Amino acid sequence: MPLSDKPTSIIGYDVFHGKRKKSQLAFNSTVDRGFTRYWHTSIMQDEMQEIATQLQPVVEKSLEAFKSHNNVYPQQLIIFRDGVGDSQKQLLLAQEMH
């Protein structure tokens, strides 16, 4: 794959709301150069919260999982974020991507 010339992790996450009152952050990241092995977790958040308030510690754990598998941290991250409306993009950038 063209992106595997240096250690890379692909991350995907979303915050979703089910029938329960709390929101849930679902997170998945690759931990190998072939992008075929994954680390994942989910975390409960405050009620109806669309912003991923626990993103930083989850990303840190995923980086440690990558290092554990490769003996090196990824040099680049590719991040996919789902489930945000146009009206929330600025808030997301300010809170999740700082």
Backbone as a chain_set.jsonl record, in Angstrom:
{"seq": "MPLSDKPTSIIGYDVFHGKRKKSQLAFNSTVDRGFTRYWHTSIMQDEMQEIATQLQPVVEKSLEAFKSHNNVYPQQLIIFRDGVGDSQKQLLLAQEMH", "coords": {"N": [[0.841, -1.186, 0.0], [0.473, 2.293, -0.686], [0.715, 4.039, 1.505], [2.137, 2.716, 3.406], [4.857, 3.067, 3.53], [6.041, 4.261, 5.648], [5.666, 3.957, 9.212], [2.27, 3.823, 9.885], [-0.913, 4.586, 11.182], [-4.329, 3.951, 10.837], [-7.195, 5.556, 11.834], [-10.496, 5.357, 13.0], [-13.51, 6.767, 14.139], [-16.561, 7.379, 16.007], [-19.286, 9.055, 17.555], [-22.116, 7.895, 19.037], [-25.66, 7.617, 19.633], [-27.81, 5.76, 21.417], [-30.706, 4.02, 22.595], [-30.317, 4.36, 25.229], [-29.624, 6.956, 27.617], [-27.05, 7.996, 27.684], [-24.267, 8.93, 25.589], [-22.066, 7.232, 23.281], [-18.675, 6.693, 22.599], [-17.168, 5.216, 19.94], [-14.304, 3.58, 18.842], [-11.654, 2.76, 16.639], [-8.543, 1.489, 15.54], [-5.751, 0.868, 13.352], [-3.014, -1.405, 13.845], [-0.862, -2.436, 12.532], [1.446, -2.594, 9.75], [0.239, -3.513, 7.424], [-2.347, -2.801, 7.711], [-4.271, -4.556, 8.766], [-4.666, -5.513, 11.298], [-6.212, -4.689, 14.392], [-6.932, -2.295, 16.989], [-9.342, -1.591, 19.423], [-11.977, 0.204, 21.123], [-14.654, 1.249, 23.275], [-16.381, 3.943, 24.823], [-18.436, 5.259, 27.329], [-20.123, 8.373, 27.333], [-21.138, 11.71, 28.349], [-24.647, 12.556, 28.502], [-26.239, 12.659, 25.384], [-24.041, 13.809, 24.013], [-22.258, 14.912, 21.336], [-19.637, 15.56, 20.686], [-16.443, 14.059, 20.959], [-15.462, 13.574, 23.966], [-13.597, 12.104, 25.354], [-11.455, 11.589, 23.721], [-8.614, 12.083, 23.574], [-7.232, 10.423, 25.632], [-7.95, 7.928, 24.597], [-6.812, 7.887, 22.019], [-4.118, 8.021, 22.798], [-3.841, 5.5, 24.064], [-4.263, 3.865, 21.839], [-2.02, 4.499, 20.323], [-0.032, 3.451, 21.948], [-0.701, 0.747, 21.72], [-0.092, 0.352, 19.021], [2.675, 0.797, 19.115], [3.426, -1.314, 20.782], [2.999, -3.458, 19.1], [4.721, -2.931, 16.961], [7.13, -1.937, 17.88], [7.675, 0.728, 17.589], [6.37, 4.059, 17.427], [3.585, 5.243, 15.415], [4.397, 7.16, 12.494], [2.694, 8.662, 11.039], [-0.761, 9.559, 11.104], [-3.945, 8.652, 9.944], [-7.083, 9.887, 9.946], [-10.471, 9.155, 10.292], [-13.603, 10.521, 10.768], [-16.886, 10.141, 11.748], [-20.366, 11.093, 11.548], [-21.03, 13.858, 12.069], [-22.773, 16.842, 11.783], [-23.037, 19.643, 9.479], [-23.342, 22.002, 10.963], [-21.927, 21.477, 13.245], [-19.259, 21.234, 12.717], [-17.217, 23.239, 13.156], [-17.114, 23.366, 15.968], [-16.322, 20.738, 16.496], [-13.75, 20.716, 15.296], [-12.464, 22.573, 16.934], [-12.596, 21.333, 19.465], [-11.976, 18.553, 19.283], [-9.734, 18.317, 17.631], [-7.493, 19.672, 18.637]], "CA": [[0.0, 0.0, 0.0], [1.308, 3.486, -0.797], [0.915, 4.716, 2.779], [2.868, 1.889, 4.358], [6.292, 3.279, 3.434], [6.455, 4.605, 7.003], [4.651, 3.475, 10.158], [1.023, 4.574, 9.768], [-2.116, 4.026, 11.797], [-5.593, 4.5, 10.367], [-8.115, 5.665, 12.963], [-11.884, 5.686, 12.701], [-14.324, 6.86, 15.352], [-17.859, 8.02, 15.927], [-20.07, 9.129, 18.788], [-23.492, 7.575, 18.674], [-26.669, 7.727, 20.688], [-28.803, 4.695, 21.321], [-31.894, 4.213, 23.412], [-29.869, 4.827, 26.545], [-29.453, 8.411, 27.642], [-25.66, 8.373, 27.48], [-23.673, 8.747, 24.273], [-20.956, 6.305, 23.326], [-17.584, 6.882, 21.656], [-16.643, 3.972, 19.379], [-12.99, 3.927, 18.301], [-10.927, 1.653, 16.055], [-7.308, 1.914, 14.869], [-4.89, -0.218, 12.886], [-1.77, -1.505, 14.613], [0.186, -3.07, 11.744], [1.738, -1.913, 8.483], [-0.673, -3.975, 6.387], [-3.682, -2.291, 8.061], [-5.168, -5.707, 8.919], [-4.847, -5.802, 12.729], [-6.894, -3.53, 14.951], [-7.171, -2.045, 18.408], [-10.621, -0.895, 19.484], [-12.592, 0.4, 22.423], [-15.808, 2.15, 23.308], [-16.46, 4.635, 26.109], [-19.667, 6.015, 27.571], [-19.928, 9.805, 27.526], [-22.298, 12.411, 28.889], [-25.903, 12.44, 27.775], [-26.408, 13.321, 24.084], [-22.831, 14.578, 23.705], [-21.753, 14.523, 20.021], [-18.19, 15.733, 20.666], [-15.722, 12.974, 21.633], [-14.81, 14.207, 25.113], [-12.536, 11.221, 25.868], [-10.654, 11.197, 22.563], [-7.163, 12.104, 23.805], [-6.709, 9.204, 26.265], [-8.178, 6.78, 23.716], [-5.764, 7.94, 20.993], [-2.863, 7.651, 23.458], [-3.833, 4.039, 24.229], [-4.104, 3.239, 20.524], [-0.612, 4.673, 19.936], [0.734, 2.46, 22.723], [-0.971, -0.555, 21.108], [0.7, 0.325, 17.787], [4.082, 0.633, 19.506], [3.583, -2.663, 21.309], [2.999, -4.38, 17.969], [5.758, -2.587, 15.98], [8.314, -1.393, 18.563], [7.835, 2.122, 17.183], [5.104, 4.772, 17.282], [3.329, 5.604, 14.017], [4.893, 8.456, 12.044], [1.557, 9.407, 10.517], [-2.102, 9.093, 11.44], [-5.021, 8.988, 9.022], [-8.237, 9.879, 10.84], [-11.817, 9.237, 9.736], [-14.581, 10.878, 11.805], [-18.225, 10.044, 11.192], [-21.519, 11.477, 12.335], [-21.084, 15.258, 12.479], [-23.469, 17.704, 10.841], [-22.33, 20.861, 9.075], [-23.393, 23.014, 12.017], [-21.055, 21.089, 14.35], [-17.875, 21.061, 12.257], [-16.298, 24.17, 13.818], [-16.984, 22.904, 17.353], [-15.52, 19.513, 16.443], [-12.35, 21.08, 15.046], [-11.945, 23.27, 18.113], [-12.546, 20.499, 20.656], [-11.389, 17.236, 19.07], [-8.491, 18.357, 16.856], [-6.531, 20.638, 19.166]], "C": [[0.881, 1.243, 0.0], [1.6, 4.158, 0.542], [1.781, 3.934, 3.756], [4.378, 2.023, 4.232], [6.882, 3.758, 4.76], [5.338, 4.178, 7.951], [3.427, 4.391, 10.193], [-0.091, 3.833, 10.497], [-3.328, 4.739, 11.211], [-6.579, 4.42, 11.521], [-9.508, 6.001, 12.44], [-12.671, 5.746, 13.999], [-15.614, 7.612, 15.1], [-18.439, 8.092, 17.335], [-21.507, 8.856, 18.385], [-24.379, 7.543, 19.907], [-27.703, 6.635, 20.465], [-30.02, 5.035, 22.156], [-31.544, 4.655, 24.828], [-29.621, 6.32, 26.481], [-28.013, 8.829, 27.371], [-25.23, 8.137, 26.037], [-22.493, 7.793, 24.407], [-19.957, 6.629, 22.222], [-17.102, 5.501, 21.229], [-15.386, 4.315, 18.591], [-12.299, 2.662, 17.802], [-9.665, 2.193, 15.385], [-6.507, 0.697, 14.432], [-3.591, -0.209, 13.68], [-0.663, -2.207, 13.837], [0.33, -2.359, 10.398], [0.828, -2.345, 7.339], [-2.11, -3.523, 6.606], [-4.706, -3.427, 8.214], [-5.382, -6.12, 10.375], [-5.314, -4.521, 13.404], [-6.854, -3.501, 16.469], [-8.471, -1.254, 18.469], [-11.097, -0.769, 20.922], [-13.867, 1.213, 22.242], [-15.932, 2.698, 24.726], [-17.79, 5.369, 26.194], [-19.304, 7.468, 27.853], [-21.175, 10.407, 28.158], [-23.496, 12.272, 27.959], [-25.911, 13.296, 26.51], [-25.236, 14.241, 23.717], [-22.272, 14.086, 22.38], [-20.237, 14.655, 19.913], [-17.538, 14.614, 21.471], [-14.899, 13.554, 22.779], [-13.662, 13.376, 25.67], [-11.566, 10.796, 24.764], [-9.156, 11.123, 22.868], [-6.65, 10.847, 24.507], [-6.905, 7.954, 25.402], [-7.112, 6.742, 22.614], [-4.419, 7.54, 21.604], [-2.759, 6.138, 23.639], [-3.653, 3.334, 22.892], [-2.662, 3.372, 20.021], [0.284, 3.685, 20.683], [0.523, 1.05, 22.156], [-0.173, -0.711, 19.816], [2.17, 0.079, 18.123], [4.352, -0.772, 20.028], [3.699, -3.689, 20.181], [4.2, -4.176, 17.048], [7.078, -2.119, 16.574], [8.638, 0.031, 18.148], [6.444, 2.757, 17.135], [4.851, 5.064, 15.808], [3.893, 6.989, 13.71], [3.787, 9.301, 11.437], [0.262, 8.721, 10.938], [-3.06, 9.54, 10.339], [-6.301, 8.812, 9.824], [-9.532, 10.054, 10.052], [-12.788, 9.478, 10.887], [-15.959, 10.873, 11.176], [-19.235, 10.706, 12.111], [-21.603, 12.914, 12.8], [-21.776, 16.073, 11.389], [-22.666, 18.956, 10.54], [-22.281, 21.897, 10.193], [-22.448, 22.704, 13.18], [-19.579, 21.007, 13.967], [-16.89, 21.978, 12.969], [-16.061, 23.768, 15.278], [-16.121, 21.65, 17.418], [-14.047, 19.85, 16.247], [-11.718, 21.728, 16.257], [-11.726, 22.327, 19.28], [-11.82, 19.169, 20.445], [-10.006, 17.296, 18.4], [-7.494, 19.391, 17.365], [-5.257, 19.989, 19.6]], "O": [[1.938, 1.242, 0.63], [2.646, 4.789, 0.69], [2.122, 4.441, 4.825], [5.115, 1.193, 4.763], [8.092, 3.668, 4.969], [4.186, 4.051, 7.534], [3.536, 5.58, 10.492], [-0.189, 2.608, 10.431], [-3.354, 5.965, 11.102], [-6.777, 3.359, 12.113], [-9.664, 6.831, 11.545], [-12.522, 4.881, 14.861], [-15.75, 8.365, 14.136], [-18.11, 7.275, 18.195], [-22.048, 9.513, 17.496], [-23.915, 7.457, 21.044], [-28.382, 6.605, 19.438], [-30.32, 6.206, 22.391], [-32.364, 5.244, 25.531], [-29.43, 6.879, 25.401], [-27.785, 9.93, 26.869], [-25.758, 7.261, 25.353], [-21.984, 7.571, 25.506], [-20.331, 6.817, 21.065], [-16.674, 4.706, 22.066], [-15.394, 5.23, 17.768], [-12.348, 1.62, 18.456], [-9.708, 3.237, 14.734], [-6.572, -0.363, 15.053], [-3.125, 0.838, 14.129], [0.372, -2.542, 14.413], [-0.557, -1.62, 9.972], [0.667, -1.6, 6.372], [-2.989, -3.817, 5.797], [-5.867, -3.275, 7.834], [-6.204, -6.994, 10.649], [-4.887, -3.421, 13.054], [-6.758, -4.533, 17.134], [-8.685, -0.348, 17.663], [-10.686, -1.518, 21.807], [-14.112, 1.788, 21.182], [-15.629, 2.011, 25.701], [-18.213, 6.02, 25.239], [-18.312, 7.757, 28.522], [-22.139, 9.704, 28.461], [-23.362, 11.917, 26.788], [-25.629, 14.493, 26.552], [-25.439, 15.325, 23.172], [-21.844, 12.934, 22.299], [-19.612, 13.94, 19.129], [-18.023, 14.259, 22.545], [-13.761, 13.978, 22.574], [-12.825, 13.91, 26.399], [-10.926, 9.749, 24.87], [-8.498, 10.172, 22.446], [-5.697, 10.243, 24.015], [-6.103, 7.023, 25.474], [-6.571, 5.678, 22.313], [-3.661, 6.794, 20.984], [-1.701, 5.557, 23.394], [-2.965, 2.316, 22.815], [-2.145, 2.464, 19.369], [1.238, 3.151, 20.119], [1.459, 0.251, 22.115], [0.363, -1.786, 19.544], [2.828, -0.747, 17.492], [5.399, -1.351, 19.741], [4.423, -4.676, 20.308], [4.659, -5.128, 16.417], [8.048, -1.925, 15.842], [9.764, 0.49, 18.338], [5.458, 2.081, 16.839], [5.798, 5.128, 15.024], [3.87, 7.88, 14.559], [3.923, 10.52, 11.331], [0.193, 7.503, 11.103], [-2.988, 10.673, 9.864], [-6.579, 7.723, 10.327], [-9.669, 10.979, 9.252], [-12.796, 8.731, 11.865], [-16.175, 11.54, 10.164], [-18.991, 10.862, 13.308], [-22.199, 13.176, 13.845], [-21.406, 15.999, 10.218], [-21.726, 19.29, 11.262], [-21.279, 22.595, 10.347], [-22.193, 23.573, 14.013], [-18.738, 20.735, 14.824], [-15.812, 21.524, 13.353], [-14.931, 23.825, 15.763], [-15.279, 21.522, 18.307], [-13.19, 19.325, 16.958], [-10.559, 21.46, 16.574], [-10.76, 22.496, 20.025], [-11.117, 18.706, 21.343], [-9.193, 16.393, 18.6], [-6.721, 19.932, 16.575], [-4.346, 20.671, 20.069]]}, "num_chains": 1, "name": "protein.A"}
